[in-house]
Amino acid sequence: MIDEASMVDLELMAAVLAALPGAARLVLLGDRDQLASVEAGAAFGELCRRAGDGHYRPATCDWLRAATGEEIEPTLIDEQGSALDQAVVMLRHSHRFAAASGIGRLAAAVNSGDPQLLADLWRQPPLGLRFCQLPGDDERAFGELVIDGGQAPASGRGAAGSGYRRYLQLMRERQPACTAGAAAFASWAQAVLAAHGEFQVLCALRLGPWGVAGLNQRIADALQAAGLIRATHGWYPGRPVLVTRNDYSLGLMNGDIGIALESPAAAGESILRVAFAVAGGSDAIRWVLPSRLRAVETAYALTVHKAQGSEFAHAALLLPDAPGPVLTRELLYTGITRGRSLLTVATPAGVGLLQEAVQRRVLRASGLLE
């Protein structure tokens, strides 16, 4: 089975099929409305082009009834359905968020391309959805968003909101003593990584003030001004990093996120290492010296492309002040659906930017159905 199959480009899909024996069964799982692969082709989207309408032959419906006891809706039955149609199924219930939730309604509005629906949601956002017309020079509002998730902490208590304050306070307040054992440090690192993963700033661009580089620096400056980190460049406790290239010698894959933490060294001293959660549901932590990491970048902000396949309790999608070719319906949909419980969409341009972006679609042809 291949998960997140929309990210598989045409060349890689061909290589997978060539490597499989003729009798093998291949299951592709993904979201056809998300961004296609960075490289050429949109294989998964093209294979699933007719998924919404079913086109199941009566014989397929009979087999499904015998195997599962479920009846296929009459509107999804088509005696002329193709062989491919019989092998495609559309999952219609999201377990990340309900279709009637704020995130679900915004995702549907974006997919429909309806500018009036977007305007209505912007004007009266439902629960779980927040919009912010964020001026580019409003550092106070920007700081509130990235530090506390858009809500100032309770006065006098230093309460952590849903922004980056939470994981940084947890890092500082629960750090074990240098004499504590490895298990205590692993448990602490797990808690810090989990807290960090609850909130994520996403963006559409790589360059410019609203790109990933500019936003990462701006966020670091805001966190330092709030006393939450002690540096904004180089390696320092609390710096989150994204692995950008597979490193098999370290057991790290493209897309892994780690956080620089102080861990025990010899003679009761501490040393800065980067903590990564070990894949596979284990509670183990992989500690890596910064000097061994050759392909990482700061990860306060991630591009929507890099975040594809991930989810966060609160996703904050920061969009630029002007439309551009990168801002497409697929990019908006992918960014919006990274949120699980709460989504904040912030842009200096207001709802007009969203209305224009949903009219711009990524058009690719893989030639699979010809």
N, C-alpha and C positions, 0 to 999 in steps of 0.2 A: 504494500500500500504506500502511496505517495501522498502525504499531507501537504496543504498549501500548494496544490498543483497549479494554481494560476501563476505562480512564480517560475515555473519550468519553461524555459525557452524552447524553440523549435529544434535546435540542434541537440540539446540535452535530451529532449523527449525521444528523438530519433535514436540516440545512443542507448537509452534505456530499453526501447523496444527491440533494438538489435541484440542486446545482451540477454534478453529473456528467451527461454525455450518456447517452442511453438505451443505447448500445452499449458503454459503458465497463465494464471489469471491476474490481471493488473487492476487494482482499485485506485482510482484517482479521487481525492477528496479536496475540495476547495470552494472558493466563492467566485463565481464568474463575474461579479460586478466589481471586484477589487482591481487594483493595478495589475497590468500584465507584467510579464518578465521584463527585466532591464534590456536583455538582448532581443534578437529578432523573434517575431512570431507571437501569437496569442493562442497557443494550441488548446488549452483547457477551455477558454471562453468560446472558441469556435466549436468544439465538441459539444458544449452545453447550450448552444444557441437556442435550441427549441425546447429546452428542459421545462420551462414554465407551462407549456401547453400539453405536456405528456406525450401525445401521439402513440399511445399504447394499443397494440393490436388486441383483438378479442382473445386470442390464444395466450398472450402475455397476461391478460387480466385473469383468465381461468387458472393459470399457473400460480399467480400471486394469491388468488383466493384459496387454492388448495394448500399452498405452503404456509400462509400466514393467517387466513381467515378474514383478511381485509378486502373490502370492496373498493374498486377504483371508481372515482366519480365519472359519470357519463360524459362530462365535458372534456375529459382527458383521454377518451377512447377514439381511435382513428384506425379504420381498417387499412388505410394506405400508409400507416406509419413505417418508417425506415427501420432497417436492422439496428442502426445506431440508436434510434429512439428507444428501442427495447432495453438498451443497456445503460440508460441515463435516468437518474432519479433526482428530483429536486427536494431538498430538505427544507421544509417550510416553517419550522418552529425553531427560533433561536433560544438557546439556553444561556447566552451571555446577557441578553436584554430582551424584554418583551416587545412585540411589535407595537404595542400601544404606549410604550414608555417614551420619554422625551427623545432619547437617542434613536429608538426605533422609528419614531415619526419623522425625525430629521433625515435619517438614512433613506426612508421611503420617498420623502420630498425631493431629495437630491437625485435619486434614481429616476424619478418621474420627470425631472427637469422643469418642474412647475415653479415659476418665479413668485406667483402669488402665495403658494403654500409656504415658501421660504420667508416671505415678508410677514405672513401671519405668525409663524413660529418665532421670528425675531422679535416681533412686537409683544407677543405673549408666550414666552417660553414655558413649556410644561415642566413638571418636576423632573429633575435629573439633567436638565439642559440649561446652560447659561450662555448668554451672548454678551460680549464686551466690545464696544467701539473704543479701542485702546489707542490713544494718541502716541505717536512714536517717541515723544519727548517726556511722557508722563512717567517718571521713574518711581514715584510713589505707588501708582496703580500697578505698574509692572512688578514692583517688589512684592506687593500684597498677593499678586497672582502666583508668582513662582515660589515665594517663601511660605505662604499660608493658604494657597489654593484659591485666593481671591477673597478670603475672609480673615480679617485681623484677629489675632489670638485674644483670648479673654484677658482683660487688663489685670496686671498685677500678678498673674500666675505663670506667664510664659508658656501658655498652653500651645501645644502643637496642632496646627490645622492639617489640611490634606495636601499641603505643598511639601517642599524639600526640608522645611524646618523639622519635621517629625523624625526623619531618619538621622539627621545630623544631631539632634538632641539625644536621641536614643544611643547613637554612637558615643557621645561624650559621657552621658550619665550612667550607662551600663557597662562601660569598659572594665573588664576584669583587672585585678592587680597583676603585676608582672609575674608574681609567684604562682598565679593560678595555673591549673593544668590545661592541656591542649583541648580537652572537651569543653571547658568554660569559654575559651576563645572561639571555638567552632560554633558553639551555641549563640554567642554574641554576634558573630559574623552573619550567621543565618538570620537572626532577628533584624540586623541592619539591612541586609539585602532584601528581605521581605518588605520592610518598611519603605525602602527606596522604590521598590517595584509597584507600590500602590499609586504613585503619582508620576506622570511623565509629560514633559513639554514636547510637542511635536511641531514640525514646521515643513513647509513645502520645498524650500530652496536650500542650496548649500552655501551660496555666497550672498554678500550684502548684509545690511542691518537686520533683515528678517530671515536670513539664512542661518544654517546650523552653526557656522563659525562665529558670526556676530552675536547670536543669541547665547551661545555657551559663554562667551566672554562677559556679556551683559549680566547673565545670571550669576556667574562667579563674583562679579563686582558687587551685586546686590547682596549675596550671601556673606561676603566679607564685611560689607558695611554693617550688616546685622550682627556681626560677631559670631557667625556660625562656622566659618572656615578661616584659616589663618593666612592663606595665600591664594592667588588666582592663577599662577603659572607654575609649571613644573609639577612635581609630585608633592602631595600634602594629604593629611588624613581627611577622608570624606570625599575625595575626588572620584566620581564615577567614570568608568571608561568602557568603551565599546570595542570589542575585538573586530577588526575589519578584514582579517585574512586567517584562514585555517592555520593552526600551528599544531601539528600532530605530535611533536616532541613534548609539548606542554599539555596536550589533551584539551586544547581550546579550539572552539569553532567560530567561524565568522558569525557575528551576532551575539555572542556571549557578552554579558555585562558583569563587571567586577567593581569593587570599591576598595580604594586604598585605605588600609587600617594599620594601626600600630600593633604589632604582635611581639611576643617575648623573644628575646635573644639570650646570648650567654651572659652570665654574671648579673642576672636580674635586670638587664637593660631591655629596651624595646627597639624594634626595627620596623620600618615601613614595608609592608607587603600588600599585595593586591589579593583580595579574597574573591573567589569564584565559587558558586554553588556547583557541585558535581551533578551532572545530568543523570536522569533516571530516577528521580524521586528520593535519592539518598540524602541524609542529613549531613553528609561529609562536606568539607570545605577544601578547595585546592588553593594553597597559598603560593603566590608567585612573586619573586622579586621584580620590582619595576624594570631593572636593567635587562631582564630577559624578555620583556614585552616589546616586540619590534613593530607591531602593526595595531596600534590602539589610538583612539581619539576620545576626548572628553565627551560625556554623554548626558549632561544636564538637558540638552535638547537633542532630539533625534529627528532625522527626516522621516516622513511617512513611509518612504520606501524601506528604510532600515527597520522600522517598527512593524512592518507587515508580518503577520503571524503571531504578534504579541497582544496582550490585553492588559489594561490597567484599571484599577477602581476609579481613578479620576484621570482622564486625559485632557490636556489643555492644548488645543490646536491653534497655533499662532500663525496667522496668514499675513502676507505683505500688504503694503498700502496701495498697490496697483495690480491689475490683472496681468497675466502673462501666459505663454504657451504651456508652462508646467502646471498651471492651475486648471485641472480638468475635473469632469464629473467623477471619474474613477479615483482620482487622488482625494477629492473631498470625501467620497464614500468610504474609502479605506481608512482615512484619518478619523472620521466620525465613529466608525465601528471598532476602533481600538478601545473606546471607553466602555466600562462594564456597568458602573453605577452612576457616574457623573461625567458630563462632557462640558468643557468651556471652549467656546470659539471666540477668539479675539482677533480683531483686525482694525487698523485705523480707517479703513474704507467703508465699513458698515455692510449692510446686507446686500448692497449693490454688487460687491465683489463676488459673493456667493451666487447671486442670480446670473452673473455673466459666466462664472466658471462652469455651472452645470450645463450650459449650452455648448461647451467645448468638450468633445469626446475623443478618446484615443481610438483611431481606426487602423486596424491591422488585418492582414489577410495571410493566413498560414497555408491556404490551399488544401486543407484537409478534407473538405466536403466536395471538392470538385471531381 
